[in-house]
Amino acid sequence: MLDKYIKFIKGVSVNPLGKWGVVLTTSSFITFVILEFARLVGLITATYVGLINYLVFPTLFVIGLILIPISWRKWKKQTGKSTKELLTMRFPDEDVKESFLGAGIIKTVGLFTVINILFLIIVSTQMLGFMDEPEFCGTACHSVMNPEWTTYRQSPHAHVACVECHVGEGTKALIDSKLNGAYQILSLTFHLYDQPIPTPVHQLRPARETCEKCHWPKKFYGTRLLNIVHYKEDEASTPQYTTLNMKIDVGKGERKAGIHWHISRDNQVVYTSVNDQRKKMIWVELRDKDGSVHRFTNKGLTETGDRESEPRVMDCVDCHNRATHIYEEPAHAIDRRIHQGLIDRTLPYIKKVGLAAITRNYRSKADGMENIRKHVEGYYRRHYPNQIGQMYDKIDQAVQTLQAIYNRNIHPGMKITWGSYPNFIGHDGCFRCHNEKMVDDQGKAISHDCTTCHSILAMEEKEPFQYLKPVKEKQKNATMHKYLQDEFLNSFNE
């Protein structure tokens, strides 16, 4: 086989162009096989090597294949001889001589053609699989996608492949994604992308097509307890507890509707927003299954010249807009790390000091990482010089945790800072529609009562479930305490 190949490449190398074709085809094939073997056995793990191996070498292989017949055609034109005459000049008589199954050279060409086709099919299949891996999505365009890659790996969906949400199933989805990917490569090459990447991303797949593969709305029933711990910016970083009983029901049968009523198939919520940003609503409609429509219009909207978006049917991502690429609020991020034990609350004023350290404006990420340490260590050296030795291990752990918070959420290269990407889970999302300015034709506003979505069992109190305790007549908030307690108990009777 090798001897036959050597004879063949010598025969087709009729001029410099043909020789270049042979060199490109042979070298790219051999290099691809070596690198692919190294990647499969784990000797090479860098994504860029895979990118080169699946895109560059197959491309060179195809270019080499194209150059060979072009060079042959050019040689034929220069000599003015027929193909048979040229074959006789370049190959032994036994290869050119016709037989029952055809000339040997024809069989050789056919054999190598089959091998080439099989090689390209295997490469294409492997390439598609490689490009569907999260590592490719997150690291191939490192400067642009690094923020999304960083947040993805620390998200609840870290074990869900990017393509499960971003590509979809079927040939059309595959073709669309590759065309979009080609444009993104051009955008990266010529710096045509925005910084930060604008949201919402309008070409995302429909939420029902993606989210509901795992999250079935009909199973969102009943209530769910949520206990939130915030820490004050005092010396002890005193904890304050907010306990909520979230009403998440879809509302089927005798069950009372809760938050997921908004995406129930029994009704449809439609809205338009200013400049299609989904932040400031222009109007919102409830379209019932009986055909009735109830519209609420934002009477507080006074801007002129703003573009009204196309009507949009509300779905999962209108509230869960940061389901995977979650950027934290600085105070909440520190609260979580204290609660997890990653930051020691016995360090005096650690919540206040840490918050000041991570919210300053730094020139670069490296500058930020360095100055977070300087800020925290400097504070304790100045104010607690006698205890600094005893506290140093706790301070060092706190610094590393604060640096990790900063590294996850702040990306100067893409101009991402605190608040660049708002999260609509919570009041910021709910109050877009649930406010006193969103009214119908009779002037009635959409309900914005605090207990519409959750019962409040504690609100920044010293203990969780504070409002389930007996009410004391002389206590400061006795009336509110009694009201919230009754609301919670009565919510189970409705």
C-alpha positions in Angstrom: 0.0 0.0 0.0 2.8 2.4 0.9 4.7 1.5 -2.2 1.7 2.1 -4.3 1.1 5.5 -2.7 4.7 6.6 -3.2 4.5 5.6 -6.9 1.2 7.5 -7.2 2.4 10.8 -5.6 5.6 10.7 -7.8 3.3 10.3 -10.8 1.0 13.2 -10.0 3.8 15.5 -9.0 4.1 16.8 -12.5 5.1 20.4 -11.7 5.7 22.6 -8.6 2.0 23.1 -8.2 1.4 19.4 -8.1 4.2 18.9 -5.7 2.7 21.5 -3.3 -0.6 19.7 -3.5 1.0 16.4 -2.6 3.0 18.0 0.3 -0.1 19.7 1.7 -2.3 16.6 1.5 0.3 14.2 2.9 1.6 16.4 5.7 -1.8 17.7 6.9 -3.1 14.1 7.0 -0.1 12.8 9.0 -0.2 15.8 11.3 -3.9 15.4 11.9 -3.6 11.7 12.8 -0.7 12.4 15.2 -2.5 15.3 17.0 -5.8 13.5 17.1 -4.2 10.5 18.7 -2.5 12.7 21.3 -5.8 14.4 22.0 -7.7 11.2 22.4 -5.2 9.7 24.8 -5.0 12.9 26.8 -1.4 14.0 25.9 -2.8 17.3 24.6 -5.8 19.0 26.2 -5.6 22.6 24.9 -8.7 23.6 23.0 -6.7 25.6 20.6 -4.9 22.5 19.4 -8.3 20.9 18.7 -9.4 24.0 16.9 -6.3 23.9 14.6 -6.5 20.2 14.1 -10.2 20.2 13.0 -10.2 23.4 11.0 -6.7 24.1 9.7 -5.3 20.7 8.7 -8.5 19.4 7.0 -8.7 22.7 5.1 -5.0 22.3 4.0 -5.8 18.7 3.1 -8.7 19.7 0.8 -6.6 22.5 -0.8 -3.9 20.0 -1.5 -6.4 17.7 -3.2 -7.6 20.6 -5.3 -4.1 21.6 -6.4 -3.3 18.1 -7.7 -5.9 18.0 -10.6 -5.3 21.7 -11.3 -1.6 21.0 -11.8 -2.3 18.0 -14.0 -4.7 20.1 -16.1 -2.1 22.8 -16.4 0.6 20.3 -17.5 -1.8 18.8 -20.0 -2.4 22.2 -21.5 1.3 23.0 -21.7 2.2 19.7 -23.4 -0.8 19.5 -25.7 -0.9 15.7 -25.1 -3.9 13.5 -24.3 -4.6 12.2 -20.8 -3.6 8.6 -21.8 -0.3 9.8 -23.2 0.5 11.7 -20.1 -0.4 8.7 -17.9 1.9 6.6 -20.0 4.7 9.1 -19.4 4.2 9.2 -15.6 3.2 5.7 -14.6 4.5 2.2 -15.5 2.8 0.4 -18.4 1.2 -2.2 -16.1 -0.7 0.6 -14.3 -1.9 2.2 -17.5 -2.7 -0.9 -19.4 -6.4 -1.6 -19.5 -7.8 -4.8 -18.0 -11.2 -6.3 -17.3 -11.6 -4.3 -14.1 -10.0 -1.2 -15.6 -6.5 0.3 -15.7 -4.5 0.0 -12.5 -4.1 3.7 -12.2 -7.9 4.2 -12.3 -8.3 1.7 -9.5 -5.6 3.4 -7.5 -7.3 6.8 -8.0 -10.6 5.2 -7.0 -9.1 3.7 -3.8 -7.5 6.9 -2.7 -10.7 8.8 -3.5 -12.6 6.5 -1.2 -10.0 6.9 1.5 -10.1 10.7 1.2 -13.9 10.7 1.4 -13.9 8.5 4.5 -11.2 10.7 6.0 -13.2 13.9 5.4 -16.4 12.3 6.8 -14.6 11.2 9.9 -13.0 14.6 10.3 -16.3 16.4 9.8 -18.1 14.2 12.4 -15.3 14.7 14.9 -15.2 18.4 14.2 -19.0 18.8 14.9 -18.6 16.9 18.1 -15.6 18.9 19.2 -17.4 22.2 18.4 -20.3 21.1 20.6 -18.2 20.7 23.6 -18.5 23.5 26.3 -14.7 23.9 26.4 -14.7 24.9 22.7 -17.5 27.4 23.2 -15.9 28.9 26.2 -12.2 29.0 25.3 -11.9 29.2 21.5 -12.8 32.9 21.6 -11.1 33.5 24.9 -11.1 37.2 25.2 -14.8 37.6 24.3 -16.3 34.5 25.9 -14.2 34.2 29.0 -16.8 36.1 31.2 -19.5 33.7 30.1 -17.2 30.7 30.5 -16.3 31.8 34.0 -19.9 32.2 35.1 -21.1 29.1 33.3 -18.7 26.8 35.2 -20.0 28.1 38.6 -23.7 28.0 37.7 -26.5 25.5 38.4 -26.3 24.4 34.8 -22.5 23.8 34.7 -23.1 20.1 33.7 -25.5 21.1 30.8 -23.7 21.5 27.5 -23.9 24.9 25.9 -25.5 23.5 22.7 -28.4 22.1 24.7 -29.7 25.7 25.1 -28.0 27.6 22.4 -28.2 25.3 19.3 -31.2 23.0 19.3 -32.0 19.8 17.5 -32.3 19.1 13.8 -30.4 20.0 10.6 -31.8 23.5 10.4 -30.7 24.4 14.0 -27.2 22.9 13.2 -26.9 25.0 10.0 -28.1 28.2 11.6 -25.7 27.7 14.5 -22.7 27.2 12.2 -23.7 30.2 10.1 -24.0 32.3 13.2 -20.7 30.9 14.4 -19.0 32.0 11.1 -20.3 35.5 11.7 -18.9 35.4 15.3 -15.5 34.4 14.0 -15.5 37.4 11.6 -16.7 39.6 14.5 -13.8 38.4 16.6 -11.3 38.8 13.8 -12.2 42.3 13.0 -13.4 43.4 16.5 -17.0 44.0 15.4 -18.4 42.8 18.7 -19.9 45.0 21.5 -18.4 45.4 24.9 -20.1 44.1 27.0 -22.1 41.7 24.8 -25.6 43.3 24.7 -28.6 41.5 26.2 -31.2 40.2 25.8 -29.9 37.9 23.1 -32.8 37.8 20.7 -31.8 34.8 18.7 -31.9 32.4 21.6 -34.1 29.3 21.1 -37.6 29.4 22.5 -37.6 28.8 26.3 -40.3 26.1 26.1 -38.1 24.2 23.6 -35.1 24.3 26.0 -36.0 24.8 29.6 -39.0 22.5 29.6 -36.8 19.5 28.7 -35.9 19.4 32.4 -38.2 21.9 34.1 -41.8 20.9 33.6 -44.1 23.8 34.5 -46.9 21.6 35.6 -44.7 20.3 38.3 -44.2 23.7 39.8 -46.9 23.5 42.5 -47.3 24.4 46.1 -44.8 26.7 47.9 -41.1 26.7 48.6 -39.3 28.1 51.6 -36.5 30.5 51.0 -34.2 31.7 53.8 -31.9 34.6 53.0 -29.1 35.8 55.2 -27.7 39.3 54.9 -24.9 40.7 57.1 -24.8 44.3 58.3 -21.8 46.5 57.8 -21.1 46.8 61.5 -18.1 45.5 63.5 -19.7 42.0 64.0 -21.1 41.8 60.5 -24.4 40.9 62.3 -26.7 38.5 60.4 -30.2 39.5 59.4 -32.7 36.9 58.3 -35.4 37.2 55.6 -37.6 34.1 55.4 -40.1 33.9 52.5 -42.6 31.2 51.6 -42.5 31.5 47.8 -45.8 30.8 45.9 -44.5 29.1 42.8 -47.7 27.2 41.7 -48.9 27.2 38.1 -52.5 27.2 39.3 -54.3 24.1 38.1 -57.6 22.7 39.4 -58.2 23.9 42.9 -54.6 25.0 43.5 -54.1 28.8 43.7 -52.0 30.3 41.0 -48.5 31.4 42.0 -45.5 32.8 40.2 -45.4 30.2 37.4 -49.0 31.1 36.4 -47.3 33.6 34.1 -46.1 30.7 31.8 -49.1 28.4 32.2 -50.5 27.1 28.9 -54.0 28.0 30.1 -53.3 31.7 29.6 -50.8 33.9 27.7 -49.0 37.0 29.0 -47.9 39.3 26.2 -46.0 42.6 26.5 -43.9 45.2 24.7 -41.0 47.0 26.1 -39.0 50.2 25.4 -36.3 49.6 22.8 -36.9 45.8 23.1 -34.7 45.7 26.3 -37.4 44.0 28.4 -36.6 46.4 31.3 -39.3 49.1 31.0 -42.7 47.8 29.9 -45.0 49.8 27.6 -48.0 47.6 28.0 -48.8 44.1 29.1 -51.8 41.9 28.2 -53.4 38.9 29.7 -54.9 36.7 26.9 -57.2 34.1 28.4 -58.0 30.8 26.8 -61.6 32.0 26.2 -60.3 34.7 23.9 -60.7 37.6 26.3 -57.9 40.2 26.5 -57.1 42.4 29.5 -54.5 45.1 28.8 -52.5 47.2 31.3 -50.6 50.3 30.0 -47.7 52.1 31.6 -49.1 55.6 32.4 -45.8 56.7 33.8 -44.0 56.3 30.5 -43.1 59.8 29.3 -40.1 59.2 27.0 -40.4 60.3 23.4 -38.6 58.7 20.5 -38.2 55.3 22.1 -38.9 52.3 19.9 -41.7 50.0 20.9 -40.7 46.4 20.6 -42.7 43.7 18.8 -45.2 42.0 21.2 -43.5 39.1 23.0 -45.2 36.2 24.7 -43.8 35.9 28.2 -41.7 32.8 28.9 -39.1 31.4 31.3 -36.2 33.7 30.4 -38.2 36.9 31.0 -37.6 36.3 34.7 -34.9 33.7 34.7 -32.7 35.8 32.4 -29.5 34.8 34.1 -30.2 31.1 34.7 -26.7 30.1 33.8 -24.4 33.1 33.2 -25.1 34.6 36.6 -23.3 37.8 37.6 -23.7 38.6 41.3 -24.4 41.7 43.2 -21.4 42.6 45.4 -23.1 42.7 48.8 -25.0 39.5 48.1 -21.9 37.8 46.9 -20.1 38.6 50.2 -23.2 37.5 52.2 -23.1 34.1 50.5 -19.4 33.6 51.2 -19.8 34.5 54.9 -22.8 32.2 55.2 -20.7 29.4 53.5 -17.9 29.9 56.0 -15.4 31.1 53.3 -15.1 34.5 55.0 -14.7 34.5 58.8 -17.3 36.8 60.4 -15.2 37.2 63.5 -12.9 39.6 61.5 -14.0 43.1 62.6 -16.0 44.9 59.9 -15.2 42.3 57.3 -18.4 42.8 55.4 -17.8 46.6 55.1 -14.1 46.2 54.3 -14.6 43.5 51.8 -17.4 45.4 50.0 -15.2 48.5 49.7 -12.4 46.4 48.3 -14.3 44.7 45.5 -16.4 47.7 44.4 -13.5 50.1 43.6 -12.6 50.9 40.0 -9.4 49.1 39.0 -7.5 49.5 35.7 -7.3 45.8 35.0 -8.1 42.5 36.5 -4.5 42.0 37.7 -4.6 45.5 39.3 -7.9 44.6 41.0 -6.6 41.4 42.4 -3.5 43.1 43.8 -5.3 46.0 45.3 -8.0 44.0 46.9 -5.3 42.3 49.0 -3.6 45.7 49.7 -6.9 47.2 50.8 -7.9 44.4 53.2 -4.5 43.8 54.7 -3.8 47.5 55.0 -7.1 48.1 56.9 -6.3 45.5 59.5 -2.7 46.6 59.8 -3.8 50.2 60.5 -6.7 49.5 62.8 -5.7 46.3 64.5 -1.8 46.3 64.6 -1.6 44.2 67.7 -3.9 41.5 66.5 -2.8 41.3 62.9 -0.6 38.3 63.6 -3.4 36.3 65.2 -5.8 37.2 62.4 -3.6 36.8 59.4 -4.8 33.3 58.3 -8.4 34.5 58.5 -7.5 37.7 56.6 -5.6 35.7 53.9 -8.6 33.4 53.4 -11.0 36.4 53.2 -8.7 38.1 50.6 -8.6 34.9 48.4 -12.4 34.7 48.6 -12.9 38.3 47.8 -10.5 38.0 44.8 -12.5 35.0 43.6 -15.7 37.1 43.8 -14.0 39.8 41.8 -12.5 37.4 39.3 -15.9 35.8 38.6 -17.9 39.0 38.2 -15.6 41.7 36.9 -14.1 41.5 33.4 -12.5 44.8 32.4 -11.5 43.4 29.0 -15.2 43.2 28.1 -16.1 46.3 30.1 -18.2 44.1 32.5 -18.6 45.6 36.0 -21.1 45.5 38.8 -24.6 45.9 37.4 -23.7 45.4 33.8 -26.1 42.5 33.6 -29.3 42.9 35.8 -31.0 39.8 37.1 -34.8 39.8 36.9 -35.3 37.1 39.5 -36.7 39.1 42.4 -38.1 42.6 42.8 -36.2 44.1 39.8 -38.1 41.7 37.5 -41.5 41.6 39.2 -41.9 45.4 39.5 -41.5 45.9 35.8 -45.2 45.0 35.5 -46.4 44.8 39.1 -46.5 48.5 40.0 -49.1 51.2 40.5 -48.4 52.8 37.1 -49.4 49.8 35.0 -53.2 50.3 34.8 -56.1 49.1 32.7 -58.9 51.2 31.1 -60.6 51.6 34.4 -57.5 52.8 36.1 -57.0 49.6 38.1 -53.3 48.7 38.6 -51.7 45.3 38.4 -51.5 43.9 41.9 -48.2 44.8 43.6 -48.9 43.7 47.1 -45.8 42.2 48.8 -47.7 38.9 49.6 -48.8 38.3 46.0 -45.7 36.2 45.2 -44.6 35.2 48.7 -45.6 35.1 52.4 -43.1 37.0 54.6 -42.1 35.1 57.7 -39.1 37.3 58.6 -37.8 40.6 57.1 -34.2 41.4 58.1 -34.8 40.1 61.6 -32.5 38.6 64.2 -33.9 35.1 63.6 -35.6 33.3 60.7 -39.4 32.7 61.0 -39.7 35.6 63.4 -43.3 36.4 62.3 -44.5 32.9 63.2 -43.7 33.5 66.9 -46.5 34.8 69.2 -47.2 38.5 68.8 -46.4 40.7 71.7 -48.8 43.7 72.1 -46.1 46.2 72.9 -43.6 45.2 70.3 -42.7 47.8 67.7 -44.1 46.1 64.6 -47.0 44.1 66.2 -49.6 45.1 63.6 -47.4 44.1 60.7 -46.3 40.9 62.5 -49.9 39.8 63.1 -50.9 40.6 59.5 -48.0 38.6 57.9 -48.6 35.7 60.3 -52.3 35.6 59.4 -51.6 35.9 55.7 -49.2 33.0 55.8 -51.6 30.7 57.7 -54.6 31.7 55.6 -52.7 31.1 52.3 -53.1 27.4 52.9 -56.9 27.7 53.2 -57.4 29.3 49.8 
